[in-house]
């Protein structure tokens, strides 16, 4: 089974930037995609295809690169409409991307849909690819990262509102990784279109906005109906890393095939300036960013503790004044 690595770069200068993006350059995601493509080449995987609604602008950003090093380009046929101030606005158009790929991929090729702010450190294991090909779908279950901070009842409620049914085993899937056969995509896309329509209709009631909400709902519905689905995170196909977060030991990520860095976009854009991706250099920079993040987290905790102590002191003073 062949792989078709693909990422979405949706350009709209009037739309709100992603919540995790600090770079206001609308083409900053192209730089991240260059880094991703370089890392794919480094591990011997097929080159990345950038699907975009602005191919001429993206091509201009790539023209300084040698042709053999450039990502490929495809034009996205965007069909969905939603308010431009919606959180994760651009990511919603992954639904159009999947729809387009369902009808254009050869039967022996799987879509490997990746976010641009990722790097490949190792090739995907052949056994995992085979299992996903047999099942039809491979997705990244991040329920353990989403349920605790937001509350499992609230997350499940959002999923079931969008799915319009009670789900047997509700799971939340990360939008950064999807592995799908064309046949499975042709089942997923209509289900996701229906979920998207309910998502838009109920968006004011939902706590969670973005492609993960309606794609996760659709994946849950398909799983309940018997669709095979491999959870790729258990195989360390992908890990999501935030600088300073100690959800996992940082060394765990070095054994992942892909690392997603939603809080490390600037690091990826710097890496894109190099002609080749060097894992040791990237890892060194990632560790430094991680340690800086740990320091920031520690300083924030100290600041919160000092604020609490100050409030307690002020309250005690006010109480003594009142008694006197």
C-alpha positions, -999 to 999 in steps of 0.1 A, spaced: 0 0 0 14 34 -10 12 65 10 2 100 -1 13 125 25 -7 157 23 -13 189 43 -37 217 41 -26 253 37 -57 275 36 -50 312 29 -75 339 39 -61 372 51 -95 382 65 -99 352 87 -88 349 123 -54 332 127 -53 299 145 -53 301 183 -18 286 185 -3 308 158 17 339 167 30 346 132 5 368 113 21 360 80 -8 340 62 19 319 44 37 310 76 22 275 73 40 271 40 73 274 59 61 247 83 51 225 54 86 229 39 101 217 72 76 187 72 85 179 36 123 180 44 117 156 73 97 132 52 125 132 26 150 125 54 133 93 66 127 81 30 89 87 28 71 102 -3 73 139 -6 45 161 8 17 175 -12 3 209 -1 -33 213 -9 -42 250 -10 -69 274 -21 -41 299 -31 -17 278 -53 -1 309 -70 8 325 -37 22 292 -23 42 286 -55 58 320 -51 70 311 -16 84 278 -29 101 292 -60 135 297 -44 138 260 -36 153 235 -60 124 217 -78 134 183 -65 132 196 -29 99 213 -32 66 199 -19 40 192 -46 10 215 -50 -27 208 -56 -55 232 -58 -82 229 -31 -118 232 -43 -133 248 -12 -171 244 -7 -179 249 30 -189 283 44 -186 294 80 -179 327 99 -143 338 95 -139 345 132 -145 308 140 -117 292 160 -95 270 139 -112 285 108 -88 272 82 -87 236 96 -124 232 88 -115 229 51 -99 195 57 -133 182 50 -131 195 14 -96 181 12 -108 146 22 -137 148 -2 -114 157 -31 -89 129 -22 -116 103 -19 -123 106 -56 -87 111 -69 -65 86 -50 -57 52 -66 -71 22 -48 -37 11 -37 -28 44 -21 -37 57 14 -41 94 23 -17 104 51 -33 137 62 -9 157 84 -9 191 100 18 214 86 33 219 121 47 184 123 80 166 116 88 131 107 115 115 128 110 78 118 92 61 89 58 46 98 61 9 107 51 -14 78 30 -35 101 10 -4 112 4 6 76 -8 -29 68 -32 -29 97 -46 5 88 -50 -6 52 -69 -37 63 -91 -17 87 -95 13 63 -87 40 89 -59 50 113 -65 79 137 -49 95 167 -70 91 199 -62 120 222 -91 115 246 -67 112 276 -55 147 267 -89 163 262 -113 146 286 -95 155 319 -90 193 314 -124 199 299 -145 173 318 -155 140 302 -193 149 304 -188 181 285 -166 165 258 -190 136 253 -220 159 252 -203 179 224 -195 147 205 -231 134 208 -246 167 199 -226 168 167 -231 130 160 -269 134 168 -269 101 186 -257 83 217 -222 69 211 -211 36 225 -176 45 233 -170 82 227 -134 91 217 -118 124 207 -94 122 178 -66 146 170 -68 164 137 -31 163 130 -30 127 117 -53 106 96 -45 75 75 -73 64 52 -79 42 22 -100 58 -6 -129 34 1 -129 44 38 -127 81 28 -158 76 7 -176 63 38 -161 90 61 -168 121 40 -206 118 38 -208 111 75 -185 140 83 -206 163 60 -237 154 81 -217 160 113 -204 193 100 -240 205 92 -250 198 128 -218 213 142 -226 246 124 -263 245 135 -253 239 171 -220 258 173 -233 282 199 -240 253 223 -206 237 218 -175 241 240 -152 228 213 -148 243 178 -127 231 149 -124 202 126 -117 177 155 -153 181 167 -171 170 136 -144 146 123 -143 129 157 -181 126 158 -180 110 123 -153 86 132 -172 76 163 -204 70 143 -185 49 117 -169 28 145 -203 22 161 -215 10 126 -186 -15 123 -159 5 105 -124 -7 114 -103 20 131 -67 16 143 -56 39 171 -21 49 159 -10 67 190 -5 33 208 21 25 181 39 58 186 30 68 151 24 103 164 28 123 196 16 158 204 42 179 222 37 213 240 68 231 252 72 226 289 43 202 292 53 171 312 23 150 301 49 127 288 87 124 293 102 144 264 124 114 255 92 94 246 87 116 215 120 107 200 106 72 193 76 86 175 73 85 137 58 120 137 58 147 163 31 174 163 43 208 177 12 231 179 31 254 203 64 251 183 55 267 150 84 292 152 109 264 157 96 247 126 97 279 106 134 283 116 141 247 106 126 253 72 155 277 64 179 248 62 181 228 30 179 195 48 163 183 80 188 171 106 170 152 134 198 158 160 197 195 153 159 196 155 159 175 187 185 198 203 163 229 196 132 211 207 147 202 240 158 238 246 123 250 238 109 224 261 132 235 290 122 271 284 86 261 286 92 243 319 107 275 333 77 296 320 53 271 336 72 273 369 72 311 369 35 311 363 28 288 392 50 310 415 31 341 403 -2 324 410 9 314 445 22 349 453 -11 363 441 -30 339 464 -8 348 493 -12 385 487 -50 381 486 -49 361 518 -28 388 535 -50 416 523 -81 397 535 -66 392 569 -57 429 572 -92 439 561 -107 415 587 -84 430 615 -94 465 605 -131 457 606 -127 442 641 -109 472 654 
